[in-house]
Amino acid sequence: MPAFPSRRRSSIGRRWFVGAQLGIAVLLLSCHLDKLFKPPRTATLLVSPAALADSVAVGSTTPTHRVIAVRSSSRRLAWHAAVMASSAWLELGRTEDTVPSDIDVILDPGGLATGAYRDTIVVTATGPDVQATRVPVTLVVHPLPPPPPPPPPRRVAFVVQPTTTVVNGTIMPPVRVAALDSAGNTVTGFVGRITVAIGSNPTGGALHGTTGVDAVSGVATFGDLSIDKEGSGYTVAASSDGLSGATSGLFDVLGTGGGTSATHLWYLSQPTTTPGGQPITPVIRVAAQDRNGQVVTDYTGAITMSLRINPSCGVLSGTLTVGAVNGVATFDDLRVDKGGNGYTLLAQAAGLTEMESGAFNVLTSGVTGCGQPTHLVILVQPGSTRAGAAITPAIRVAAHDNSGNIAGGFTGDITMSIGSKPSGGTLSGTVTVTAVNGVATFNNLMIDKTGTGYTLVAKAAGFIDGETGAFNIVQ
């Protein structure tokens, strides 16, 4: 059989094998070249939201918090954030981390005036070829809205009622009438005219004085009203255009007691030492007497009481005008609000010689008086405190007058220093304070060394010193 065909088949097989190998090589080479020439994948920084905006009313001091999310197509990509213009109102809770993470953005409006404030947060990845992302931030501080208009006045009302008085005597204290809204609040913007007239008129008396007064801050004050006829059960009516009117409570107008043999007044019982703000005891009784010193039992006139000597600018309150019964007027609710030594009362009645009471004292009630300050008193004592810490409670020192009242007019300096010094400690903080309404408050005093039995001494020029009780400084 001939050999040629066999060699042909072998040659064809070899060519096919070589061609297959070349094809595979080309394929492999093309894959490697693709990897060689294809650009590498770039990490992407994803920041959201793309912008931040907020608004607050001027005067707000509460910071607001917003969140920026930082993500990436590349895990654990590190980033850094910063405020471009370093605005004081814009802060970042964190400035670097790795993704995924969030940035706490703090917007602090404290102290900002009205207007728009802008800055930019820049977030930058630390890897190569990752572009920075900018997040614009806007904070708008807007003005406060105007307050709503005050409610309109609806009615008038007596805020100080008329009290028992004497014929043709001025009604005291002065009658005061206010314009009120529907909720019963004084409408301070009301400046209209309020008019008063007699309501109930048991004996046909006439009201004298200024009966029409323009309101000031919503209140009209009638300081000179009087009625010319004696009677029991008078009332006063108040009115103003467009407002509902009001009627006062009942009050009496007492006669002068003329036509009797009475010539002068006499105290049947004198005032004695009484606590401030409490009824004077015993009950004050004043009689109308004749020239022989006998009580005139048919005298029924009005007797009025006031302060004659007033050492501490006290105010006498209670029923100040009383009608005599069988010639005697009884004052059972008189009181003086401020402590003082040497007060006296003055009794008066029309046509009779007035009389002054004996001197009496009113014990201090801790209120502010008008006396001349003479000495310092520790109102709030220090307590045991740690060394180097502010002494608590805050020490308060008052300037007192001789009657024991706080001298409210004193506005001088009071200085604190260590009195007893068991351990050689040093006093620091604000040691000199200017008094306000007679009182100085020391809220940051400190002593640096421990010790038992420290005291502090308060001093002011021309005053008797005040010293605290003993206290301890502990470790």
NUKE-467013 format. One record per residue (C-alpha): residue number from 1; residue in three letters; x, y, z. Coordinates in steps of 0.001 Angstrom, whole numbers, plus 524288, in hexadecimal, padded with zeros to 5 digits. Each point is the difference from the previous one (the first is absolute). Layout:
BEGIN
<NUM Ala <X Y Z>>,
...
REM end
This chain:
BEGIN
<1 Met <80000 80000 80000>>,
<2 Pro <80616 80D96 7FCB8>>,
<3 Ala <805FF 80817 80B5E>>,
<4 Phe <7FC92 80DA5 7FABE>>,
<5 Pro <7F254 80167 805A2>>,
<6 Ser <804D3 7FCE9 80D93>>,
<7 Arg <80A41 80A91 7FFCE>>,
<8 Arg <7F5B5 809B6 7FB3D>>,
<9 Arg <7F709 7FD3A 80B3A>>,
<10 Ser <80B4B 801A9 80997>>,
<11 Ser <803C9 80D0F 7FA16>>,
<12 Ile <7F211 80507 80103>>,
<13 Gly <7FF1F 7FBD5 80E3A>>,
<14 Arg <80C6C 806DD 8037B>>,
<15 Arg <7FB7D 80C91 7F985>>,
<16 Trp <7F306 7FF80 80763>>,
<17 Phe <806D9 7FDE3 80D0D>>,
<18 Val <80959 80B33 7FDB6>>,
<19 Gly <7F4BA 808CE 7FBF4>>,
<20 Ala <7F879 7FCAC 80C4B>>,
<21 Gln <80BB4 80301 8085B>>,
<22 Leu <801C1 80D18 7F940>>,
<23 Gly <7F193 8033A 80210>>,
<24 Ile <800DC 7FD05 80E63>>,
<25 Ala <80C47 80826 8013D>>,
<26 Val <7F9AE 80B89 7F932>>,
<27 Leu <7F41F 7FEE4 808E7>>,
<28 Leu <8084D 7FFC0 80C35>>,
<29 Leu <80831 80B37 7FB1F>>,
<30 Ser <7F3E8 80836 7FD2A>>,
<31 Cys <7FB0A 7FDBE 80DEB>>,
<32 His <80CC8 8047C 80613>>,
<33 Leu <800C4 80BC5 7F71D>>,
<34 Asp <7F209 803B7 803FB>>,
<35 Lys <80412 7FFFC 80E2E>>,
<36 Leu <80C6E 8072A 7FCA4>>,
<37 Phe <7F9B3 80B27 7F8A2>>,
<38 Lys <7F29C 80128 806EE>>,
<39 Pro <80076 80B29 80A37>>,
<40 Pro <7FE68 7FBA8 80E64>>,
<41 Arg <7F2FD 8022B 806DA>>,
<42 Thr <7FF87 80CF0 80808>>,
<43 Ala <7F9AF 8006A 80D9C>>,
<44 Thr <7F429 80914 800B5>>,
<45 Leu <7FD10 8084A 80C22>>,
<46 Leu <7F15B 8013D 8022C>>,
<47 Val <7FBE7 80B26 8090F>>,
<48 Ser <7F1D6 80365 802FB>>,
<49 Pro <7F8B4 808B0 800F2>>,
<50 Ala <80654 808D0 7F5F4>>,
<51 Ala <7FCB7 80C3E 80800>>,
<52 Leu <7FB33 803AF 80D9A>>,
<53 Ala <7F6FC 80B3C 803A4>>,
<54 Asp <7F94D 803EC 80CA3>>,
<55 Ser <7F94D 80BF5 805C2>>,
<56 Val <7FDD6 804DD 80DE7>>,
<57 Ala <7FA37 80BDD 806A8>>,
<58 Val <80966 80A6D 804C2>>,
<59 Gly <80371 7FE2B 80E39>>,
<60 Ser <7FFAB 7F130 7FF38>>,
<61 Thr <80B1E 7F977 8077D>>,
<62 Thr <7FCBE 7F1B3 7FD84>>,
<63 Pro <80931 7F936 7F652>>,
<64 Thr <7F9E8 7F76B 7F582>>,
<65 His <80619 7F369 7FB0B>>,
<66 Arg <8001C 7FB1F 7F1F7>>,
<67 Val <8066D 7F3C7 7FA4B>>,
<68 Ile <80859 7FE49 7F3D0>>,
<69 Ala <80165 7F1D4 7FB66>>,
<70 Val <80D3A 7FC2E 7FA33>>,
<71 Arg <8002F 7F3B9 7F78E>>,
<72 Ser <808BB 7FA6B 7F531>>,
<73 Ser <800CA 7F569 7F5C6>>,
<74 Ser <80CC6 7FC10 80670>>,
<75 Arg <7FED9 7FA05 80D67>>,
<76 Arg <80776 8060A 80B6D>>,
<77 Leu <803C3 80C0A 7F83D>>,
<78 Ala <8054C 80A3B 80989>>,
<79 Trp <7FB1C 80E0F 7FF88>>,
<80 His <8028A 80D3E 80653>>,
<81 Ala <7F62F 80B3E 801C5>>,
<82 Ala <8020F 80E6B 802F1>>,
<83 Val <7F85C 80CCA 80054>>,
<84 Met <80564 8084A 7F509>>,
<85 Ala <7FEC4 80D83 80668>>,
<86 Ser <8009D 7FB18 80E2A>>,
<87 Ser <7F34B 806EA 80393>>,
<88 Ala <7FDA1 7FFFA 80EA9>>,
<89 Trp <7F1A9 7FC83 7FE37>>,
<90 Leu <80353 7F37B 7F854>>,
<91 Glu <80676 7F45E 806BC>>,
<92 Leu <80278 7F1DA 7FC65>>,
<93 Gly <7FE29 7F4FE 809A1>>,
<94 Arg <80ADB 7F830 7F963>>,
<95 Thr <809E0 803F3 7F5B6>>,
<96 Glu <80573 7F2D8 7FB6B>>,
<97 Asp <7FBF9 7F1CE 7FF17>>,
<98 Thr <7FE50 7F515 7F610>>,
<99 Val <7F402 7FCDF 7F80D>>,
<100 Pro <7F548 7FCFA 80280>>,
<101 Ser <7FE3F 80A8C 80A73>>,
<102 Asp <7F8B6 80C9E 80336>>,
<103 Ile <803E9 80DEE 80356>>,
<104 Asp <7F881 806EC 80AE8>>,
<105 Val <7FE57 80E18 7FB7D>>,
<106 Ile <7FD20 809CD 80AE3>>,
<107 Leu <7F9C4 80D1D 7FCD9>>,
<108 Asp <8010A 80954 80BAA>>,
<109 Pro <7F80C 80CA4 7FE79>>,
<110 Gly <803CB 805B1 80D49>>,
<111 Gly <8037B 80E69 7FEE7>>,
<112 Leu <7FD20 8011B 7F174>>,
<113 Ala <7F8CD 80BD9 7FAB5>>,
<114 Thr <7F599 7FECD 7F58B>>,
<115 Gly <8052E 7FC55 7F29E>>,
<116 Ala <804AF 7F48A 7F7AE>>,
<117 Tyr <80CA1 7F926 803EC>>,
<118 Arg <80717 7F736 7F657>>,
<119 Asp <80BA6 7F6E7 8002D>>,
<120 Thr <8042C 7F342 7F9A1>>,
<121 Ile <80383 7F2A5 8054A>>,
<122 Val <80AB7 7F97C 7F7D8>>,
<123 Val <800DE 7F114 8009E>>,
<124 Thr <80C88 7FA55 7FA32>>,
<125 Ala <803D1 7F1A2 7FE85>>,
<126 Thr <80DFB 7FC38 80321>>,
<127 Gly <80145 7F69F 7F47F>>,
<128 Pro <80588 803E1 7F2A3>>,
<129 Asp <7F7AD 80602 7F56C>>,
<130 Val <7F41F 80215 808CD>>,
<131 Gln <7FA98 80D9F 7FE73>>,
<132 Ala <7FBE6 8086C 80BA9>>,
<133 Thr <7F176 80207 8022A>>,
<134 Arg <7FAC6 80D45 8043D>>,
<135 Val <7F371 80160 807BB>>,
<136 Pro <7FB1B 80E20 800F6>>,
<137 Val <7F99C 80378 80D05>>,
<138 Thr <7F6A0 80B61 8021F>>,
<139 Leu <7FA9A 804B2 80D14>>,
<140 Val <7F5A1 80A9E 7FF53>>,
<141 Val <7FD34 807BD 80C66>>,
<142 His <7F2D9 80676 7FE4D>>,
<143 Pro <7F9F1 80AAB 80874>>,
<144 Leu <7F5D8 7FC9C 80A0E>>,
<145 Pro <7F21C 80154 7FB41>>,
<146 Pro <7F902 80BE8 80540>>,
<147 Pro <7F85E 7FD44 80C60>>,
<148 Pro <7F174 7FE78 7FE62>>,
<149 Pro <7F837 80C2D 802D6>>,
<150 Pro <7FB81 800F7 80E15>>,
<151 Pro <7F1E5 7FC4E 80284>>,
<152 Pro <7F6E3 80BA8 8003A>>,
<153 Pro <7FA25 8051B 80CAD>>,
<154 Arg <7F25A 7FAF8 802E4>>,
<155 Arg <7FC40 805B8 80D23>>,
<156 Val <80452 8086F 80B53>>,
<157 Ala <801F4 7FB21 80DE2>>,
<158 Phe <803A7 805BE 80D25>>,
<159 Val <80DA8 7FBE8 80409>>,
<160 Val <7FFA6 808B1 80C30>>,
<161 Gln <7F283 80169 805F0>>,
<162 Pro <7FADC 80C2D 806EC>>,
<163 Thr <80070 7FE9D 80ED0>>,
<164 Thr <7F90C 80642 80B75>>,
<165 Thr <80266 80E8F 8004B>>,
<166 Val <7FB27 80C4F 80690>>,
<167 Val <7F709 80A54 7FA4A>>,
<168 Asn <80803 8083D 7F65F>>,
<169 Gly <80C00 7F823 80376>>,
<170 Thr <80876 7FA6A 7F518>>,
<171 Ile <7FD67 7F1A8 7FDBA>>,
<172 Met <80C7E 7F8E2 8039A>>,
<173 Pro <806DF 7F882 7FABB>>,
<174 Pro <7FD38 805C9 7F289>>,
<175 Val <7F5F8 7F892 7F804>>,
<176 Arg <80632 7F8FF 7F457>>,
<177 Val <7F8B6 7FA7F 7F437>>,
<178 Ala <80629 7F780 7F562>>,
<179 Ala <7FC47 7FC4A 7F21D>>,
<180 Leu <7FFCD 7F122 7FEF0>>,
<181 Asp <7FFAB 7F692 7F49A>>,
<182 Ser <7F6FC 7F441 7FF28>>,
<183 Ala <80980 7F7E4 80823>>,
<184 Gly <80028 80A00 80AFF>>,
<185 Asn <80D99 80546 7FD23>>,
<186 Thr <8031B 80E7F 80048>>,
<187 Val <80181 8054D 7F239>>,
<188 Thr <80C3D 80824 80245>>,
<189 Gly <7FEF7 80694 7F2C3>>,
<190 Phe <7F2D3 8060E 80349>>,
<191 Val <800EE 80EBA 80209>>,
<192 Gly <7F1B3 803B4 7FE9C>>,
<193 Arg <7F808 807C4 809BF>>,
<194 Ile <7F92E 7F94F 80B4D>>,
<195 Thr <7F522 8072C 80720>>,
<196 Val <7FA4E 7FDB3 80D8A>>,
<197 Ala <7F314 80452 805E4>>,
<198 Ile <7F7CE 7FCBB 80BDC>>,
<199 Gly <7F8A9 7F344 7FE58>>,
<200 Ser <7F7EE 7FCF6 80C0D>>,
<201 Asn <7FD06 80CF6 806AF>>,
<202 Pro <7F8E9 7FDC9 80CEA>>,
<203 Thr <7FFB8 80E4E 8044B>>,
<204 Gly <800EB 807D8 7F35C>>,
<205 Gly <80E58 80354 80144>>,
<206 Ala <80834 805AC 7F507>>,
<207 Leu <80D03 7FAA9 7FB62>>,
<208 His <80AB3 80A53 7FF66>>,
<209 Gly <80DBC 7FFD5 7FA7E>>,
<210 Thr <8058C 7FBED 7F2D3>>,
<211 Thr <7F60B 7F64B 7FB00>>,
<212 Gly <805B4 7FDFC 7F266>>,
<213 Val <80E1A 7FAFB 7FF10>>,
<214 Asp <807EB 7FB0B 7F472>>,
<215 Ala <8059C 7F27C 80294>>,
<216 Val <80EA6 7FE0D 80154>>,
<217 Ser <80456 7F240 7FC4D>>,
<218 Gly <7F1D3 7FC0A 80055>>,
<219 Val <7FCCC 8056D 80D92>>,
<220 Ala <7F957 80CB9 803EC>>,
<221 Thr <802D7 8053D 80DAD>>,
<222 Phe <7F64C 808FC 806C7>>,
<223 Gly <80790 806D8 80ABB>>,
<224 Asp <7F6A9 80AA4 804B8>>,
<225 Leu <7F242 7FA4B 800A3>>,
<226 Ser <7F6F5 803E0 80B13>>,
<227 Ile <7F165 7FFA7 80343>>,
<228 Asp <7F915 80B42 806AD>>,
<229 Lys <7F564 7F8C5 807A7>>,
<230 Glu <80048 7F5F0 80AB6>>,
<231 Gly <7FA38 7F2C9 7FC9C>>,
<232 Ser <80155 7F161 800A4>>,
<233 Gly <800AD 7F75D 7F3DE>>,
<234 Tyr <80588 808FA 7F585>>,
<235 Thr <805BE 7FA2E 7F380>>,
<236 Val <807B2 805E0 7F4C8>>,
<237 Ala <7FD7D 7FC55 7F1B8>>,
<238 Ala <80B11 80002 7F5F7>>,
<239 Ser <7FE6B 800C8 7F138>>,
<240 Ser <807A3 80207 7F371>>,
<241 Asp <7FB4A 8015E 7F1F1>>,
<242 Gly <7FE38 7F2CA 7F985>>,
<243 Leu <802DD 7F825 80C52>>,
<244 Ser <7F736 7F92F 809B7>>,
<245 Gly <7FED8 807B8 80CA2>>,
<246 Ala <80265 7FC04 80E25>>,
<247 Thr <7FA82 8034C 80D6C>>,
<248 Ser <8082A 800D2 80C53>>,
<249 Gly <7FD48 7F949 80CCA>>,
<250 Leu <7F7FA 806BC 80A87>>,
<251 Phe <80670 80A3E 808A2>>,
<252 Asp <7FBA4 809EE 80A14>>,
<253 Val <8017F 80EBA 80105>>,
<254 Leu <800D1 803BD 80E40>>,
<255 Gly <7FBA5 80CCA 80616>>,
<256 Thr <80935 80974 806B1>>,
<257 Gly <7F91F 7FF18 80D0C>>,
<258 Gly <7FD08 80E77 800CC>>,
<259 Gly <7F619 8055E 80999>>,
<260 Thr <80559 7F872 80BAC>>,
<261 Ser <8083F 80466 80B7D>>,
<262 Ala <80BF2 7F87E 7FB03>>,
<263 Thr <80C4F 8084A 7FF24>>,
<264 His <80B58 7F699 7FE57>>,
<265 Leu <8041C 7F1F4 7FDB3>>,
<266 Trp <8062D 7F70C 80A18>>,
<267 Tyr <80649 7F281 7FF40>>,
<268 Leu <7F92E 7F66D 808E5>>,
<269 Ser <809D8 7F575 7FC19>>,
<270 Gln <80DB3 80258 7FABE>>,
<271 Pro <80786 7F7F8 7F5F5>>,
<272 Thr <80AEE 7F720 804D0>>,
<273 Thr <80B65 7F8F3 7F998>>,
<274 Thr <7FAC4 7F7D9 7F4BE>>,
<275 Pro <80603 7F740 7F571>>,
<276 Gly <800C4 80631 7F2A0>>,
<277 Gly <7F428 7FD3D 7F790>>,
<278 Gln <7F7DD 7FB29 80B8C>>,
<279 Pro <7F442 806F0 80636>>,
<280 Ile <8040E 809E5 80A44>>,
<281 Thr <7FCAC 7FB72 80DAA>>,
<282 Pro <7F8CA 802E9 80831>>,
<283 Val <7F4CC 804BE 7F767>>,
<284 Ile <800EF 80EDE 7FEE8>>,
<285 Arg <7F462 8073A 805F6>>,
<286 Val <7FE6A 80EBA 7FE7F>>,
<287 Ala <7F56B 807F3 806D0>>,
<288 Ala <7F9FE 80D3E 7FD81>>,
<289 Gln <8009D 80759 80CFB>>,
<290 Asp <7FAEE 80CCC 80522>>,
<291 Arg <8083A 80A5F 806B8>>,
<292 Asn <7FE9D 7F8BD 80CD4>>,
<293 Gly <805AF 7F386 7FA79>>,
<294 Gln <7F318 7F8C6 7FF80>>,
<295 Val <7FC4B 7F759 7F49A>>,
<296 Val <7F536 80678 7F7F5>>,
<297 Thr <7F744 7F450 7FD9B>>,
<298 Asp <7F76C 806C6 7F605>>,
<299 Tyr <80B9C 80284 7F718>>,
<300 Thr <7FED7 7F76E 7F3B4>>,
<301 Gly <80995 806D4 7F713>>,
<302 Ala <80B06 7F9F3 7F80B>>,
<303 Ile <80D90 7FEB0 805DD>>,
<304 Thr <80B7C 7FDC3 7F6E1>>,
<305 Met <80D3A 7F9FE 8034A>>,
<306 Ser <80D3A 8025A 7F976>>,
<307 Leu <80E83 7FF09 8031B>>,
<308 Arg <805C0 80C2D 8065B>>,
<309 Ile <80E08 7FBAD 80273>>,
<310 Asn <804A3 7F640 7F5BA>>,
<311 Pro <80E46 7FC09 8020E>>,
<312 Ser <800AA 7F585 7F569>>,
<313 Cys <7F6C7 8046E 7F530>>,
<314 Gly <7F5D4 7F67B 804C6>>,
<315 Val <7F24E 7FF3D 7FA87>>,
<316 Leu <7F438 7FFF0 8090D>>,
<317 Ser <7F523 7F740 7FB08>>,
<318 Gly <7F301 7FAE3 804CD>>,
<319 Thr <7F377 807A3 80259>>,
<320 Leu <8053C 80DC5 80188>>,
<321 Thr <7F2EE 8071E 801C3>>,
<322 Val <7F628 7FB31 809FB>>,
<323 Gly <7F326 805AF 804A0>>,
<324 Ala <7FF0A 80218 80EA8>>,
<325 Val <7F62B 7F7D9 8077F>>,
<326 Asn <7FBDE 80636 80CD8>>,
<327 Gly <80B2A 80976 7FE19>>,
<328 Val <80AAA 7F5C0 7FDDD>>,
<329 Ala <80668 7FB58 7F349>>,
<330 Thr <8065A 7F28B 80030>>,
<331 Phe <80B1C 7FCB2 7F68E>>,
<332 Asp <801E3 7F147 8005D>>,
<333 Asp <807E2 7FD32 7F3A4>>,
<334 Leu <80A64 80A90 7FF1A>>,
<335 Arg <80D80 7FB2A 7FC1F>>,
<336 Val <80D41 80588 7FBD8>>,
<337 Asp <807C7 7F888 7F5E3>>,
<338 Lys <80E0D 803F8 80366>>,
<339 Gly <807AD 7FE8E 80C78>>,
<340 Gly <80425 80C2F 80743>>,
<341 Asn <801AF 8064C 80D40>>,
<342 Gly <7F7BF 80B84 80450>>,
<343 Tyr <7F41C 7FF9E 7F732>>,
<344 Thr <7F452 80850 8044F>>,
<345 Leu <7F1DC 8009E 7FB6D>>,
<346 Leu <7F803 80C5F 7FDB7>>,
<347 Ala <7F13F 7FFF4 8025F>>,
<348 Gln <7F80E 80AB3 7F947>>,
<349 Ala <7F1AE 803E3 7FF0B>>,
<350 Ala <7F972 80BCD 7FA1C>>,
<351 Gly <7FE68 80AFF 809C5>>,
<352 Leu <8076A 7F90B 80AE5>>,
<353 Thr <80DEA 801AB 804E2>>,
<354 Glu <80838 7F4E1 7FA9C>>,
<355 Met <8082A 7F728 808A5>>,
<356 Glu <80CC5 7F8BE 7FE3D>>,
<357 Ser <80230 7F2A6 8060E>>,
<358 Gly <80B8A 7FC0B 80825>>,
<359 Ala <80BED 7FA91 7F905>>,
<360 Phe <80047 7F18A 7FCCD>>,
<361 Asn <8090F 7F6C7 7F8D2>>,
<362 Val <7FD58 7F73C 7F470>>,
<363 Leu <8089C 7F402 7FF94>>,
<364 Thr <8074C 7FD9D 7F34F>>,
<365 Ser <7F976 7F75B 7F600>>,
<366 Gly <80BB0 7FF00 7F6CB>>,
<367 Val <7FA60 809AD 7F64F>>,
<368 Thr <8071E 80B09 7F94B>>,
<369 Gly <7FEC9 80CF8 8070B>>,
<370 Cys <80579 80D9C 7FDD8>>,
<371 Gly <80830 801EB 80C3D>>,
<372 Gln <80E58 803E1 80024>>,
<373 Pro <8086B 7F3AC 7FEB2>>,
<374 Thr <808CD 7FDBB 80BBE>>,
<375 His <80458 7F1C7 80066>>,
<376 Leu <801A6 7F3BA 7F7D3>>,
<377 Val <7F87C 7F371 80245>>,
<378 Ile <802BE 7F299 7FA00>>,
<379 Leu <7F32F 7FBCA 7F9C7>>,
<380 Val <804EC 7F2F3 7FA99>>,
<381 Gln <80ABC 7F8D7 80763>>,
<382 Pro <80AC0 7F7CF 7F983>>,
<383 Gly <7FFB7 7F13B 80120>>,
<384 Ser <80ADF 7F5DB 80045>>,
<385 Thr <806BE 7FFDE 7F2C0>>,
<386 Arg <80B22 7F8CF 7F949>>,
<387 Ala <80D25 806EA 7FF31>>,
<388 Gly <8010E 807D6 7F36B>>,
<389 Ala <7F17B 7FF12 7FD06>>,
<390 Ala <7F639 80B2E 80044>>,
<391 Ile <7FA38 80198 80D9B>>,
<392 Thr <7F1C5 7FBE4 80070>>,
<393 Pro <7F5F8 804D2 801D8>>,
<394 Ala <8038B 80D37 7FA33>>,
<395 Ile <8022B 80990 80B33>>,
<396 Arg <7F6AA 80B97 8008E>>,
<397 Val <802E5 80C20 80824>>,
<398 Ala <7F644 80AF7 802AD>>,
<399 Ala <80199 80DF4 804B7>>,
<400 His <7F678 80224 80B46>>,
<401 Asp <7FB21 80C35 806A0>>,
<402 Asn <7FEB5 80164 80EAF>>,
<403 Ser <7F21D 7FAE4 7FF53>>,
<404 Gly <80460 7F32B 7FA09>>,
<405 Asn <7FABD 802F1 7F26C>>,
<406 Ile <807EE 7FDB7 7F3B8>>,
<407 Ala <80499 80D71 7FB74>>,
<408 Gly <7FB1B 7FEBC 7F218>>,
<409 Gly <8064F 80C9F 7FB88>>,
<410 Phe <80DD3 7FB30 802CE>>,
<411 Thr <807B7 7FD03 7F390>>,
<412 Gly <80DF0 80093 80516>>,
<413 Asp <80A9A 7F59F 7FFD6>>,
<414 Ile <800D8 7F51A 80A10>>,
<415 Thr <80CDB 7F89B 80158>>,
<416 Met <801EC 7F25D 80583>>,
<417 Ser <80C4B 7FAF5 806C1>>,
<418 Ile <803CC 7F498 8089E>>,
<419 Gly <7FDB2 80215 80E8F>>,
<420 Ser <803D6 7F3AB 80739>>,
<421 Lys <80AA3 7F8F9 7F831>>,
<422 Pro <8030E 7F2CE 80609>>,
<423 Ser <808C6 7FB06 7F510>>,
<424 Gly <805A2 80BEA 7F942>>,
<425 Gly <7F6F3 7FEE5 7F45B>>,
<426 Thr <7FE67 80AA8 7F5BE>>,
<427 Leu <7F2EB 805A3 7FBC9>>,
<428 Ser <7FE40 801D2 7F154>>,
<429 Gly <7F51D 80322 7F693>>,
<430 Thr <7F86C 80CC8 7FF2D>>,
<431 Val <8026D 80540 80DA4>>,
<432 Thr <7F9F3 80D8D 7FDAA>>,
<433 Val <7F1F4 800E9 7FB52>>,
<434 Thr <7F743 80BD2 7FDD4>>,
<435 Ala <7F345 7FF1A 8078E>>,
<436 Val <7F31F 7FFC5 7F88E>>,
<437 Asn <7F468 804EE 807EA>>,
<438 Gly <80876 7FF16 80C12>>,
<439 Val <8048C 7F1EB 7FDE3>>,
<440 Ala <80CE9 7FAA6 7FAAB>>,
<441 Thr <80102 7F1E5 7FB4E>>,
<442 Phe <80D1E 7F8DB 7FFDD>>,
<443 Asn <7FE7E 7F414 7F743>>,
<444 Asn <80DF0 7FBF7 7FCA5>>,
<445 Leu <80804 8011E 80C84>>,
<446 Met <80A08 7F516 80217>>,
<447 Ile <809D8 7FC17 80A7C>>,
<448 Asp <80BAB 7F7D2 7FBD2>>,
<449 Lys <80373 7F8BD 80C92>>,
<450 Thr <7F828 7F6DB 8087E>>,
<451 Gly <7FCD0 80407 80DD8>>,
<452 Thr <7F5CD 7FFBE 80AB5>>,
<453 Gly <7F9AF 80C77 804F7>>,
<454 Tyr <80255 809EB 7F53B>>,
<455 Thr <7F812 80C9F 8008A>>,
<456 Leu <7FE5B 80B0E 7F649>>,
<457 Val <7FEC4 80E74 80340>>,
<458 Ala <7F7F9 80990 7F7CE>>,
<459 Lys <8047D 80E2F 7FFF0>>,
<460 Ala <7FB1D 80CB9 7FA22>>,
<461 Ala <804A2 80DE3 80250>>,
<462 Gly <7F91E 80617 80BB5>>,
<463 Phe <7F8F4 7F36B 803DD>>,
<464 Ile <8010A 7F6B2 80B6C>>,
<465 Asp <805CF 7F354 7FAC3>>,
<466 Gly <7F827 7F394 7FE6C>>,
<467 Glu <8062E 7F2A6 80273>>,
<468 Thr <7FB4F 7F2AB 7FB92>>,
<469 Gly <7FE69 7F449 8089E>>,
<470 Ala <80AF5 7F5DF 8002E>>,
<471 Phe <800E2 7F67A 7F4A7>>,
<472 Asn <80979 7F58E 7FB37>>,
<473 Ile <80832 7FE5B 7F3CA>>,
<474 Val <80188 7F16E 7FD35>>,
<475 Gln <80865 7F7B8 7F734>>,
REM end
